Amino acid sequence: MLRPSPRRSFYVVVSWSGDAGQEWSWEIRPKHRPMGIRLRETGFRSHRAAHEAGRLALEDFLNGLVIERASRSAF
Protein backbone atom coordinates (compact mmCIF):
# COMPACT_ATOMS: atom_id res chain seq x y z
CA MET A 1 0.00 0.00 0.00
CA LEU A 2 1.39 3.37 -0.99
CA ARG A 3 1.26 6.10 1.60
CA PRO A 4 1.30 9.79 0.78
CA SER A 5 4.66 11.46 1.23
CA PRO A 6 4.94 13.13 4.64
CA ARG A 7 6.45 16.13 2.88
CA ARG A 8 3.16 16.72 1.08
CA SER A 9 0.97 15.98 4.09
CA PHE A 10 1.89 18.91 6.37
CA TYR A 11 2.31 22.66 6.07
CA VAL A 12 3.15 25.71 8.21
CA VAL A 13 0.67 28.45 9.06
CA VAL A 14 1.94 31.81 10.33
CA SER A 15 -0.44 34.03 12.26
CA TRP A 16 -0.43 37.28 14.17
CA SER A 17 -2.03 37.88 17.54
CA GLY A 18 -3.29 41.43 17.78
CA ASP A 19 -4.17 40.98 21.42
CA ALA A 20 -2.01 42.32 24.25
CA GLY A 21 0.90 40.12 23.15
CA GLN A 22 1.02 41.40 19.57
CA GLU A 23 3.28 38.65 18.35
CA TRP A 24 3.69 36.28 15.43
CA SER A 25 3.46 32.51 15.71
CA TRP A 26 3.78 29.41 13.54
CA GLU A 27 1.87 26.13 13.62
CA ILE A 28 2.42 22.85 11.77
CA ARG A 29 -0.84 21.51 10.38
CA PRO A 30 -1.76 18.36 8.51
CA LYS A 31 -3.50 18.75 5.15
CA HIS A 32 -6.04 15.97 5.52
CA ARG A 33 -6.78 14.73 9.03
CA PRO A 34 -6.25 16.22 12.50
CA MET A 35 -3.12 15.22 14.42
CA GLY A 36 -4.63 15.34 17.89
CA ILE A 37 -1.88 17.66 19.13
CA ARG A 38 -0.75 21.14 18.19
CA LEU A 39 2.81 21.87 17.16
CA ARG A 40 3.10 25.61 17.65
CA GLU A 41 5.47 28.31 18.85
CA THR A 42 4.76 31.96 19.61
CA GLY A 43 6.71 35.08 20.48
CA PHE A 44 8.18 36.14 17.13
CA ARG A 45 8.49 39.82 16.26
CA SER A 46 7.99 39.47 12.52
CA HIS A 47 6.19 37.32 9.97
CA ARG A 48 9.52 36.44 8.39
CA ALA A 49 11.06 35.25 11.67
CA ALA A 50 8.00 33.12 12.49
CA HIS A 51 7.88 31.67 8.98
CA GLU A 52 11.57 30.72 8.99
CA ALA A 53 11.34 29.13 12.45
CA GLY A 54 8.21 27.25 11.39
CA ARG A 55 9.87 26.05 8.19
CA LEU A 56 12.82 24.68 10.17
CA ALA A 57 10.52 23.05 12.73
CA LEU A 58 8.53 21.43 9.91
CA GLU A 59 11.73 20.09 8.36
CA ASP A 60 12.78 18.59 11.72
CA PHE A 61 9.32 17.11 12.21
CA LEU A 62 9.28 15.55 8.73
CA ASN A 63 12.79 14.15 9.13
CA GLY A 64 11.63 12.51 12.36
CA LEU A 65 8.68 10.94 10.55
CA VAL A 66 10.93 9.55 7.84
CA ILE A 67 13.29 8.05 10.44
CA GLU A 68 10.36 6.56 12.34
CA ARG A 69 8.90 4.99 9.21
CA ALA A 70 12.29 3.58 8.21
CA SER A 71 12.82 2.02 11.63
CA ARG A 72 9.35 0.44 11.53
CA SER A 73 9.96 -1.09 8.11
CA ALA A 74 13.31 -2.50 9.23
CA PHE A 75 11.57 -4.94 11.58
C-alpha positions in Angstrom: 0.0 0.0 0.0 1.4 3.4 -1.0 1.3 6.1 1.6 1.3 9.8 0.8 4.7 11.5 1.2 4.9 13.1 4.6 6.5 16.1 2.9 3.2 16.7 1.1 1.0 16.0 4.1 1.9 18.9 6.4 2.3 22.7 6.1 3.2 25.7 8.2 0.7 28.5 9.1 1.9 31.8 10.3 -0.4 34.0 12.3 -0.4 37.3 14.2 -2.0 37.9 17.5 -3.3 41.4 17.8 -4.2 41.0 21.4 -2.0 42.3 24.2 0.9 40.1 23.1 1.0 41.4 19.6 3.3 38.6 18.4 3.7 36.3 15.4 3.5 32.5 15.7 3.8 29.4 13.5 1.9 26.1 13.6 2.4 22.9 11.8 -0.8 21.5 10.4 -1.8 18.4 8.5 -3.5 18.8 5.1 -6.0 16.0 5.5 -6.8 14.7 9.0 -6.3 16.2 12.5 -3.1 15.2 14.4 -4.6 15.3 17.9 -1.9 17.7 19.1 -0.7 21.1 18.2 2.8 21.9 17.2 3.1 25.6 17.7 5.5 28.3 18.9 4.8 32.0 19.6 6.7 35.1 20.5 8.2 36.1 17.1 8.5 39.8 16.3 8.0 39.5 12.5 6.2 37.3 10.0 9.5 36.4 8.4 11.1 35.2 11.7 8.0 33.1 12.5 7.9 31.7 9.0 11.6 30.7 9.0 11.3 29.1 12.4 8.2 27.2 11.4 9.9 26.1 8.2 12.8 24.7 10.2 10.5 23.0 12.7 8.5 21.4 9.9 11.7 20.1 8.4 12.8 18.6 11.7 9.3 17.1 12.2 9.3 15.6 8.7 12.8 14.2 9.1 11.6 12.5 12.4 8.7 10.9 10.5 10.9 9.6 7.8 13.3 8.0 10.4 10.4 6.6 12.3 8.9 5.0 9.2 12.3 3.6 8.2 12.8 2.0 11.6 9.3 0.4 11.5 10.0 -1.1 8.1 13.3 -2.5 9.2 11.6 -4.9 11.6 
